[in-house]
Amino acid sequence: MAIERTLSIIKPDATERDLTGQINARFEGAGLRIVAQKRLHLSEAQAQAFYAVHKERPFYADLVAFMTRAPVVVQVLEGENAIARNREVMGATDPAKADTGTIRKDFAQNIEANSVHGSDAPETAAQEIAFFFSAIEIVG
Ligand code: CMP
């Protein structure tokens, strides 16, 4: 199995409820090492740029407003098959459809305020990691 890195975001609905530690414990318990992490308050321009792929979607403006309403914690997770593993640990985008024991099932409030983001493929992981971190900030 390949060692991969993926970009994770603990979203405003989770930081507002002080869930960072509990969510990090889920990642570490699943073999995902946190090799970079910082807490940021995204500007509107930063949230728009990060989610530019969704700019034609009806939920885009609300998503940007949500992602800028409180701090986020951005992270690089590293481990075997980290991209898929993280998506398993997060659960489905819509918490109503997420499996028992996943982060979104246990913590998310709705399809938008869904507590965490994780990259969906190797190319997007590389782009999303580079959006937030320089190489010297990632310590494996
Ligand atoms: P994320 O994995 O960060 O990718 C895009 C985000 O847009 C998603 O999690 C949700 O926060 C949000 N999102 C996706 N689909 C919808 C939807 N149908 N309505 C509202 N927000 C959505």
Backbone and ligand atoms as CSV (ligand in chain L), in Angstrom:
chain,resi,resn,atom,element,x,y,z
A,1,MET,N,N,0.837,-1.203,0.000
A,1,MET,CA,C,0.000,0.000,0.000
A,1,MET,C,C,0.879,1.263,0.000
A,2,ALA,N,N,0.373,2.274,-0.679
A,2,ALA,CA,C,1.164,3.498,-0.821
A,2,ALA,C,C,0.961,4.429,0.371
A,3,ILE,N,N,2.060,5.050,0.797
A,3,ILE,CA,C,1.943,6.125,1.781
A,3,ILE,C,C,1.549,7.389,1.017
A,4,GLU,N,N,0.441,7.979,1.433
A,4,GLU,CA,C,-0.064,9.186,0.772
A,4,GLU,C,C,-0.212,10.312,1.800
A,5,ARG,N,N,-0.402,11.512,1.245
A,5,ARG,CA,C,-0.780,12.671,2.069
A,5,ARG,C,C,-2.088,13.241,1.526
A,6,THR,N,N,-2.908,13.739,2.438
A,6,THR,CA,C,-4.176,14.349,2.037
A,6,THR,C,C,-4.403,15.619,2.843
A,7,LEU,N,N,-5.171,16.529,2.258
A,7,LEU,CA,C,-5.478,17.784,2.954
A,7,LEU,C,C,-6.796,17.622,3.704
A,8,SER,N,N,-6.778,17.986,4.960
A,8,SER,CA,C,-7.964,17.924,5.810
A,8,SER,C,C,-8.269,19.322,6.337
A,9,ILE,N,N,-9.554,19.633,6.447
A,9,ILE,CA,C,-9.975,20.882,7.099
A,9,ILE,C,C,-11.008,20.541,8.170
A,10,ILE,N,N,-10.747,20.988,9.385
A,10,ILE,CA,C,-11.768,20.939,10.433
A,10,ILE,C,C,-12.525,22.263,10.328
A,11,LYS,N,N,-13.815,22.170,10.034
A,11,LYS,CA,C,-14.592,23.331,9.590
A,11,LYS,C,C,-15.162,24.152,10.758
A,12,PRO,N,N,-15.687,25.355,10.444
A,12,PRO,CA,C,-16.182,26.247,11.503
A,12,PRO,C,C,-17.203,25.619,12.455
A,13,ASP,N,N,-18.109,24.783,11.950
A,13,ASP,CA,C,-19.103,24.204,12.879
A,13,ASP,C,C,-18.424,23.347,13.940
A,14,ALA,N,N,-17.267,22.769,13.604
A,14,ALA,CA,C,-16.543,21.924,14.553
A,14,ALA,C,C,-15.636,22.743,15.474
A,15,THR,N,N,-14.945,23.750,14.919
A,15,THR,CA,C,-14.086,24.571,15.801
A,15,THR,C,C,-14.942,25.367,16.785
A,16,GLU,N,N,-16.126,25.794,16.342
A,16,GLU,CA,C,-17.016,26.544,17.252
A,16,GLU,C,C,-17.427,25.701,18.450
A,17,ARG,N,N,-17.515,24.386,18.249
A,17,ARG,CA,C,-17.939,23.485,19.344
A,17,ARG,C,C,-16.737,22.809,20.010
A,18,ASP,N,N,-15.528,23.297,19.731
A,18,ASP,CA,C,-14.297,22.761,20.342
A,18,ASP,C,C,-14.164,21.255,20.150
A,19,LEU,N,N,-14.351,20.835,18.887
A,19,LEU,CA,C,-14.263,19.409,18.552
A,19,LEU,C,C,-12.921,19.028,17.915
A,20,THR,N,N,-11.974,19.977,17.848
A,20,THR,CA,C,-10.704,19.695,17.155
A,20,THR,C,C,-10.000,18.474,17.751
A,21,GLY,N,N,-9.909,18.414,19.064
A,21,GLY,CA,C,-9.195,17.303,19.698
A,21,GLY,C,C,-9.874,15.966,19.452
A,22,GLN,N,N,-11.188,15.941,19.544
A,22,GLN,CA,C,-11.907,14.676,19.314
A,22,GLN,C,C,-11.767,14.217,17.865
A,23,ILE,N,N,-11.806,15.170,16.935
A,23,ILE,CA,C,-11.653,14.802,15.522
A,23,ILE,C,C,-10.220,14.334,15.256
A,24,ASN,N,N,-9.233,15.030,15.820
A,24,ASN,CA,C,-7.848,14.594,15.633
A,24,ASN,C,C,-7.626,13.189,16.190
A,25,ALA,N,N,-8.286,12.865,17.296
A,25,ALA,CA,C,-8.147,11.510,17.861
A,25,ALA,C,C,-8.688,10.457,16.887
A,26,ARG,N,N,-9.750,10.808,16.155
A,26,ARG,CA,C,-10.286,9.864,15.144
A,26,ARG,C,C,-9.242,9.622,14.057
A,27,PHE,N,N,-8.604,10.703,13.597
A,27,PHE,CA,C,-7.592,10.551,12.539
A,27,PHE,C,C,-6.433,9.683,13.041
A,28,GLU,N,N,-5.908,10.029,14.202
A,28,GLU,CA,C,-4.750,9.292,14.714
A,28,GLU,C,C,-5.105,7.837,15.002
A,29,GLY,N,N,-6.314,7.607,15.496
A,29,GLY,CA,C,-6.762,6.241,15.761
A,29,GLY,C,C,-6.906,5.406,14.498
A,30,ALA,N,N,-7.068,6.090,13.361
A,30,ALA,CA,C,-7.211,5.402,12.075
A,30,ALA,C,C,-5.876,5.300,11.341
A,31,GLY,N,N,-4.782,5.656,11.996
A,31,GLY,CA,C,-3.471,5.541,11.358
A,31,GLY,C,C,-3.119,6.711,10.462
A,32,LEU,N,N,-3.803,7.822,10.652
A,32,LEU,CA,C,-3.506,9.029,9.870
A,32,LEU,C,C,-2.713,9.995,10.752
A,33,ARG,N,N,-1.441,10.144,10.448
A,33,ARG,CA,C,-0.565,11.030,11.244
A,33,ARG,C,C,-0.746,12.468,10.799
A,34,ILE,N,N,-0.875,13.385,11.764
A,34,ILE,CA,C,-1.018,14.814,11.458
A,34,ILE,C,C,0.394,15.383,11.294
A,35,VAL,N,N,0.821,15.557,10.039
A,35,VAL,CA,C,2.210,15.970,9.772
A,35,VAL,C,C,2.333,17.475,9.535
A,36,ALA,N,N,1.196,18.183,9.503
A,36,ALA,CA,C,1.177,19.651,9.466
A,36,ALA,C,C,-0.201,20.083,9.939
A,37,GLN,N,N,-0.239,21.219,10.635
A,37,GLN,CA,C,-1.539,21.689,11.144
A,37,GLN,C,C,-1.442,23.169,11.498
A,38,LYS,N,N,-2.463,23.936,11.124
A,38,LYS,CA,C,-2.547,25.320,11.603
A,38,LYS,C,C,-4.002,25.778,11.631
A,39,ARG,N,N,-4.265,26.728,12.546
A,39,ARG,CA,C,-5.605,27.287,12.697
A,39,ARG,C,C,-5.622,28.638,11.994
A,40,LEU,N,N,-6.623,28.835,11.150
A,40,LEU,CA,C,-6.723,30.042,10.324
A,40,LEU,C,C,-8.152,30.560,10.344
A,41,HIS,N,N,-8.308,31.844,10.142
A,41,HIS,CA,C,-9.643,32.366,9.858
A,41,HIS,C,C,-9.628,32.768,8.391
A,42,LEU,N,N,-10.275,31.972,7.539
A,42,LEU,CA,C,-10.222,32.209,6.094
A,42,LEU,C,C,-10.883,33.533,5.731
A,43,SER,N,N,-10.273,34.254,4.793
A,43,SER,CA,C,-10.924,35.422,4.206
A,43,SER,C,C,-11.929,34.930,3.162
A,44,GLU,N,N,-12.805,35.836,2.743
A,44,GLU,CA,C,-13.766,35.477,1.698
A,44,GLU,C,C,-13.020,35.060,0.421
A,45,ALA,N,N,-11.975,35.805,0.062
A,45,ALA,CA,C,-11.221,35.492,-1.166
A,45,ALA,C,C,-10.554,34.114,-1.062
A,46,GLN,N,N,-10.033,33.791,0.117
A,46,GLN,CA,C,-9.392,32.472,0.285
A,46,GLN,C,C,-10.415,31.343,0.176
A,47,ALA,N,N,-11.572,31.508,0.809
A,47,ALA,CA,C,-12.604,30.455,0.731
A,47,ALA,C,C,-13.127,30.327,-0.700
A,48,GLN,N,N,-13.321,31.443,-1.363
A,48,GLN,CA,C,-13.771,31.392,-2.764
A,48,GLN,C,C,-12.748,30.657,-3.625
A,49,ALA,N,N,-11.474,30.934,-3.413
A,49,ALA,CA,C,-10.425,30.299,-4.225
A,49,ALA,C,C,-10.334,28.808,-3.917
A,50,PHE,N,N,-10.401,28.448,-2.631
A,50,PHE,CA,C,-10.273,27.028,-2.279
A,50,PHE,C,C,-11.406,26.215,-2.896
A,51,TYR,N,N,-12.615,26.775,-2.885
A,51,TYR,CA,C,-13.783,26.046,-3.391
A,51,TYR,C,C,-14.176,26.493,-4.810
A,52,ALA,N,N,-13.230,27.034,-5.575
A,52,ALA,CA,C,-13.530,27.547,-6.922
A,52,ALA,C,C,-14.173,26.486,-7.816
A,53,VAL,N,N,-13.817,25.216,-7.596
A,53,VAL,CA,C,-14.396,24.131,-8.397
A,53,VAL,C,C,-15.922,24.074,-8.259
A,54,HIS,N,N,-16.448,24.608,-7.152
A,54,HIS,CA,C,-17.900,24.581,-6.908
A,54,HIS,C,C,-18.581,25.904,-7.260
A,55,LYS,N,N,-17.888,26.812,-7.968
A,55,LYS,CA,C,-18.442,28.177,-8.068
A,55,LYS,C,C,-19.750,28.287,-8.842
A,56,GLU,N,N,-20.058,27.311,-9.674
A,56,GLU,CA,C,-21.345,27.346,-10.382
A,56,GLU,C,C,-22.464,26.654,-9.595
A,57,ARG,N,N,-22.131,26.040,-8.468
A,57,ARG,CA,C,-23.137,25.278,-7.710
A,57,ARG,C,C,-24.024,26.227,-6.909
A,58,PRO,N,N,-25.295,25.867,-6.716
A,58,PRO,CA,C,-26.214,26.772,-6.011
A,58,PRO,C,C,-25.815,27.040,-4.559
A,59,PHE,N,N,-25.019,26.133,-3.973
A,59,PHE,CA,C,-24.659,26.299,-2.567
A,59,PHE,C,C,-23.350,27.077,-2.360
A,60,TYR,N,N,-22.718,27.545,-3.451
A,60,TYR,CA,C,-21.371,28.135,-3.361
A,60,TYR,C,C,-21.319,29.351,-2.424
A,61,ALA,N,N,-22.230,30.300,-2.588
A,61,ALA,CA,C,-22.185,31.519,-1.762
A,61,ALA,C,C,-22.381,31.175,-0.286
A,62,ASP,N,N,-23.328,30.287,-0.004
A,62,ASP,CA,C,-23.554,29.868,1.384
A,62,ASP,C,C,-22.336,29.141,1.933
A,63,LEU,N,N,-21.711,28.314,1.096
A,63,LEU,CA,C,-20.528,27.563,1.533
A,63,LEU,C,C,-19.397,28.522,1.910
A,64,VAL,N,N,-19.181,29.544,1.090
A,64,VAL,CA,C,-18.131,30.537,1.379
A,64,VAL,C,C,-18.464,31.289,2.673
A,65,ALA,N,N,-19.722,31.655,2.851
A,65,ALA,CA,C,-20.119,32.355,4.085
A,65,ALA,C,C,-19.892,31.459,5.304
A,66,PHE,N,N,-20.239,30.199,5.179
A,66,PHE,CA,C,-20.037,29.247,6.278
A,66,PHE,C,C,-18.550,29.080,6.602
A,67,MET,N,N,-17.729,28.912,5.578
A,67,MET,CA,C,-16.307,28.623,5.806
A,67,MET,C,C,-15.539,29.820,6.362
A,68,THR,N,N,-16.145,31.022,6.292
A,68,THR,CA,C,-15.479,32.227,6.792
A,68,THR,C,C,-16.076,32.735,8.098
A,69,ARG,N,N,-17.052,32.035,8.676
A,69,ARG,CA,C,-17.740,32.594,9.842
A,69,ARG,C,C,-16.969,32.371,11.149
A,70,ALA,N,N,-16.001,31.479,11.149
A,70,ALA,CA,C,-15.227,31.155,12.348
A,70,ALA,C,C,-13.935,30.474,11.879
A,71,PRO,N,N,-12.969,30.284,12.782
A,71,PRO,CA,C,-11.713,29.645,12.358
A,71,PRO,C,C,-11.901,28.228,11.837
A,72,VAL,N,N,-10.932,27.821,11.031
A,72,VAL,CA,C,-10.809,26.425,10.594
A,72,VAL,C,C,-9.437,25.931,11.051
A,73,VAL,N,N,-9.272,24.607,11.067
A,73,VAL,CA,C,-7.948,24.010,11.290
A,73,VAL,C,C,-7.611,23.236,10.019
A,74,VAL,N,N,-6.525,23.651,9.353
A,74,VAL,CA,C,-6.111,22.955,8.133
A,74,VAL,C,C,-4.947,22.033,8.491
A,75,GLN,N,N,-4.935,20.864,7.847
A,75,GLN,CA,C,-3.994,19.827,8.250
A,75,GLN,C,C,-3.529,19.027,7.041
A,76,VAL,N,N,-2.359,18.453,7.160
A,76,VAL,CA,C,-1.932,17.405,6.232
A,76,VAL,C,C,-1.901,16.098,7.020
A,77,LEU,N,N,-2.633,15.111,6.515
A,77,LEU,CA,C,-2.658,13.783,7.124
A,77,LEU,C,C,-1.842,12.840,6.248
A,78,GLU,N,N,-1.057,11.997,6.893
A,78,GLU,CA,C,-0.183,11.075,6.161
A,78,GLU,C,C,-0.417,9.652,6.652
A,79,GLY,N,N,-0.457,8.723,5.725
A,79,GLY,CA,C,-0.599,7.316,6.102
A,79,GLY,C,C,-0.827,6.446,4.879
A,80,GLU,N,N,-0.997,5.156,5.115
A,80,GLU,CA,C,-1.270,4.234,4.016
A,80,GLU,C,C,-2.629,4.561,3.415
A,81,ASN,N,N,-2.662,4.752,2.100
A,81,ASN,CA,C,-3.910,5.093,1.407
A,81,ASN,C,C,-4.657,6.232,2.112
A,82,ALA,N,N,-3.922,7.262,2.474
A,82,ALA,CA,C,-4.477,8.313,3.330
A,82,ALA,C,C,-5.716,8.982,2.738
A,83,ILE,N,N,-5.771,9.130,1.421
A,83,ILE,CA,C,-6.908,9.847,0.809
A,83,ILE,C,C,-8.198,9.054,1.021
A,84,ALA,N,N,-8.178,7.781,0.669
A,84,ALA,CA,C,-9.375,6.938,0.844
A,84,ALA,C,C,-9.652,6.673,2.325
A,85,ARG,N,N,-8.587,6.464,3.079
A,85,ARG,CA,C,-8.770,6.181,4.515
A,85,ARG,C,C,-9.468,7.354,5.200
A,86,ASN,N,N,-9.007,8.569,4.870
A,86,ASN,CA,C,-9.622,9.753,5.477
A,86,ASN,C,C,-11.083,9.869,5.077
A,87,ARG,N,N,-11.399,9.532,3.826
A,87,ARG,CA,C,-12.788,9.631,3.387
A,87,ARG,C,C,-13.667,8.608,4.113
A,88,GLU,N,N,-13.094,7.453,4.436
A,88,GLU,CA,C,-13.842,6.472,5.243
A,88,GLU,C,C,-14.102,7.008,6.652
A,89,VAL,N,N,-13.062,7.581,7.236
A,89,VAL,CA,C,-13.172,8.081,8.616
A,89,VAL,C,C,-14.157,9.254,8.685
A,90,MET,N,N,-14.176,10.095,7.613
A,90,MET,CA,C,-15.104,11.242,7.584
A,90,MET,C,C,-16.544,10.794,7.410
A,91,GLY,N,N,-16.790,9.833,6.528
A,91,GLY,CA,C,-18.153,9.442,6.180
A,91,GLY,C,C,-18.693,10.284,5.044
A,92,ALA,N,N,-19.916,9.983,4.620
A,92,ALA,CA,C,-20.524,10.662,3.475
A,92,ALA,C,C,-20.682,12.163,3.723
A,93,THR,N,N,-20.665,12.941,2.621
A,93,THR,CA,C,-20.806,14.405,2.708
A,93,THR,C,C,-22.037,14.799,3.511
A,94,ASP,N,N,-23.152,14.128,3.243
A,94,ASP,CA,C,-24.402,14.388,3.965
A,94,ASP,C,C,-24.433,13.500,5.216
A,95,PRO,N,N,-24.410,14.098,6.400
A,95,PRO,CA,C,-24.360,13.269,7.620
A,95,PRO,C,C,-25.541,12.301,7.744
A,96,ALA,N,N,-26.661,12.651,7.093
A,96,ALA,CA,C,-27.817,11.742,7.139
A,96,ALA,C,C,-27.513,10.431,6.411
A,97,LYS,N,N,-26.527,10.472,5.521
A,97,LYS,CA,C,-26.151,9.273,4.753
A,97,LYS,C,C,-24.842,8.655,5.243
A,98,ALA,N,N,-24.245,9.227,6.256
A,98,ALA,CA,C,-22.930,8.753,6.726
A,98,ALA,C,C,-23.078,7.506,7.592
A,99,ASP,N,N,-22.071,6.621,7.484
A,99,ASP,CA,C,-22.091,5.381,8.273
A,99,ASP,C,C,-21.888,5.664,9.759
A,100,THR,N,N,-22.401,4.760,10.558
A,100,THR,CA,C,-22.205,4.801,12.014
A,100,THR,C,C,-20.710,4.824,12.331
A,101,GLY,N,N,-20.352,5.661,13.288
A,101,GLY,CA,C,-18.959,5.699,13.738
A,101,GLY,C,C,-18.073,6.637,12.960
A,102,THR,N,N,-18.618,7.280,11.908
A,102,THR,CA,C,-17.813,8.246,11.151
A,102,THR,C,C,-17.900,9.635,11.807
A,103,ILE,N,N,-16.936,10.472,11.459
A,103,ILE,CA,C,-16.905,11.829,12.029
A,103,ILE,C,C,-18.183,12.578,11.686
A,104,ARG,N,N,-18.592,12.507,10.419
A,104,ARG,CA,C,-19.779,13.285,10.027
A,104,ARG,C,C,-21.047,12.736,10.675
A,105,LYS,N,N,-21.141,11.423,10.814
A,105,LYS,CA,C,-22.326,10.864,11.498
A,105,LYS,C,C,-22.399,11.379,12.933
A,106,ASP,N,N,-21.247,11.409,13.583
A,106,ASP,CA,C,-21.227,11.735,15.017
A,106,ASP,C,C,-21.235,13.235,15.299
A,107,PHE,N,N,-20.670,14.044,14.384
A,107,PHE,CA,C,-20.484,15.467,14.709
A,107,PHE,C,C,-21.146,16.453,13.745
A,108,ALA,N,N,-21.345,16.085,12.469
A,108,ALA,CA,C,-21.823,17.071,11.497
A,108,ALA,C,C,-23.255,17.498,11.795
A,109,GLN,N,N,-23.576,18.742,11.396
A,109,GLN,CA,C,-24.913,19.289,11.665
A,109,GLN,C,C,-25.835,19.174,10.462
A,110,ASN,N,N,-25.271,19.287,9.260
A,110,ASN,CA,C,-26.053,19.142,8.023
A,110,ASN,C,C,-25.074,19.012,6.855
A,111,ILE,N,N,-25.598,18.946,5.632
A,111,ILE,CA,C,-24.730,18.686,4.468
A,111,ILE,C,C,-23.700,19.796,4.262
A,112,GLU,N,N,-24.007,21.014,4.657
A,112,GLU,CA,C,-23.033,22.107,4.535
A,112,GLU,C,C,-22.099,22.144,5.750
A,113,ALA,N,N,-22.670,22.212,6.926
A,113,ALA,CA,C,-21.880,22.261,8.169
A,113,ALA,C,C,-21.527,20.827,8.555
A,114,ASN,N,N,-20.632,20.250,7.736
A,114,ASN,CA,C,-20.363,18.817,7.878
A,114,ASN,C,C,-18.999,18.520,8.506
A,115,SER,N,N,-18.509,19.480,9.276
A,115,SER,CA,C,-17.394,19.318,10.230
A,115,SER,C,C,-16.003,19.142,9.631
A,116,VAL,N,N,-15.891,18.426,8.522
A,116,VAL,CA,C,-14.560,18.162,7.965
A,116,VAL,C,C,-14.600,18.165,6.431
A,117,HIS,N,N,-13.455,18.498,5.865
A,117,HIS,CA,C,-13.222,18.346,4.420
A,117,HIS,C,C,-12.013,17.449,4.241
A,118,GLY,N,N,-12.029,16.619,3.215
A,118,GLY,CA,C,-10.850,15.828,2.857
A,118,GLY,C,C,-10.699,15.766,1.349
A,119,SER,N,N,-9.465,15.790,0.873
A,119,SER,CA,C,-9.205,15.719,-0.577
A,119,SER,C,C,-9.813,14.446,-1.159
A,120,ASP,N,N,-10.197,14.516,-2.450
A,120,ASP,CA,C,-10.886,13.364,-3.051
A,120,ASP,C,C,-10.030,12.539,-4.009
A,121,ALA,N,N,-8.816,12.977,-4.306
A,121,ALA,CA,C,-7.965,12.250,-5.257
A,121,ALA,C,C,-6.527,12.759,-5.119
A,122,PRO,N,N,-5.544,11.993,-5.621
A,122,PRO,CA,C,-4.144,12.418,-5.469
A,122,PRO,C,C,-3.851,13.799,-6.050
A,123,GLU,N,N,-4.443,14.112,-7.217
A,123,GLU,CA,C,-4.160,15.416,-7.835
A,123,GLU,C,C,-4.725,16.558,-6.987
A,124,THR,N,N,-5.960,16.380,-6.505
A,124,THR,CA,C,-6.547,17.444,-5.684
A,124,THR,C,C,-5.835,17.529,-4.342
A,125,ALA,N,N,-5.386,16.409,-3.808
A,125,ALA,CA,C,-4.640,16.444,-2.542
A,125,ALA,C,C,-3.382,17.294,-2.711
A,126,ALA,N,N,-2.650,17.082,-3.796
A,126,ALA,CA,C,-1.419,17.853,-4.025
A,126,ALA,C,C,-1.729,19.344,-4.152
A,127,GLN,N,N,-2.796,19.662,-4.902
A,127,GLN,CA,C,-3.173,21.082,-5.084
A,127,GLN,C,C,-3.623,21.704,-3.765
A,128,GLU,N,N,-4.452,20.959,-3.024
A,128,GLU,CA,C,-5.013,21.518,-1.787
A,128,GLU,C,C,-3.947,21.657,-0.701
A,129,ILE,N,N,-3.010,20.709,-0.633
A,129,ILE,CA,C,-1.910,20.841,0.335
A,129,ILE,C,C,-1.088,22.083,0.002
A,130,ALA,N,N,-0.777,22.270,-1.278
A,130,ALA,CA,C,0.032,23.418,-1.697
A,130,ALA,C,C,-0.706,24.745,-1.483
A,131,PHE,N,N,-2.049,24.703,-1.472
A,131,PHE,CA,C,-2.845,25.922,-1.229
A,131,PHE,C,C,-2.551,26.469,0.175
A,132,PHE,N,N,-2.348,25.567,1.144
A,132,PHE,CA,C,-2.205,26.004,2.538
A,132,PHE,C,C,-0.799,25.876,3.121
A,133,PHE,N,N,0.036,24.995,2.576
A,133,PHE,CA,C,1.314,24.692,3.231
A,133,PHE,C,C,2.477,24.756,2.254
A,134,SER,N,N,3.621,25.233,2.768
A,134,SER,CA,C,4.869,25.098,2.017
A,134,SER,C,C,5.566,23.817,2.480
A,135,ALA,N,N,6.527,23.351,1.713
A,135,ALA,CA,C,7.169,22.055,1.988
A,135,ALA,C,C,7.783,22.023,3.386
A,136,ILE,N,N,8.389,23.131,3.845
A,136,ILE,CA,C,9.077,23.088,5.147
A,136,ILE,C,C,8.107,23.085,6.324
A,137,GLU,N,N,6.836,23.305,6.068
A,137,GLU,CA,C,5.844,23.244,7.160
A,137,GLU,C,C,5.301,21.838,7.361
A,138,ILE,N,N,5.671,20.903,6.497
A,138,ILE,CA,C,5.149,19.532,6.573
A,138,ILE,C,C,6.275,18.633,7.073
A,139,VAL,N,N,6.065,18.079,8.267
A,139,VAL,CA,C,7.125,17.297,8.921
A,139,VAL,C,C,6.611,15.899,9.172
A,140,GLY,N,N,7.033,14.958,8.344
A,140,GLY,CA,C,6.538,13.593,8.433
A,140,GLY,C,C,7.262,12.760,9.484
L,1,CMP,P1,P,-16.604,19.356,1.230
L,1,CMP,O1,O,-16.172,17.937,1.286
L,1,CMP,O2,O,-15.741,20.373,1.900
L,1,CMP,O3,O,-16.792,19.781,-0.309
L,1,CMP,C1,C,-17.656,20.815,-0.712
L,1,CMP,C2,C,-18.563,21.265,0.388
L,1,CMP,O4,O,-19.729,21.899,-0.050
L,1,CMP,C3,C,-19.076,20.045,1.167
L,1,CMP,O5,O,-18.060,19.445,1.892
L,1,CMP,C4,C,-20.189,20.690,1.949
L,1,CMP,O6,O,-19.701,21.455,3.049
L,1,CMP,C5,C,-20.752,21.623,0.893
L,1,CMP,N1,N,-21.862,21.005,0.158
L,1,CMP,C6,C,-21.821,19.972,-0.683
L,1,CMP,N2,N,-23.026,19.694,-1.182
L,1,CMP,C7,C,-23.857,20.587,-0.645
L,1,CMP,C8,C,-25.252,20.822,-0.778
L,1,CMP,N3,N,-26.010,20.088,-1.562
L,1,CMP,N4,N,-25.758,21.837,-0.067
L,1,CMP,C9,C,-24.978,22.597,0.726
L,1,CMP,N5,N,-23.641,22.428,0.882
L,1,CMP,C10,C,-23.096,21.423,0.211
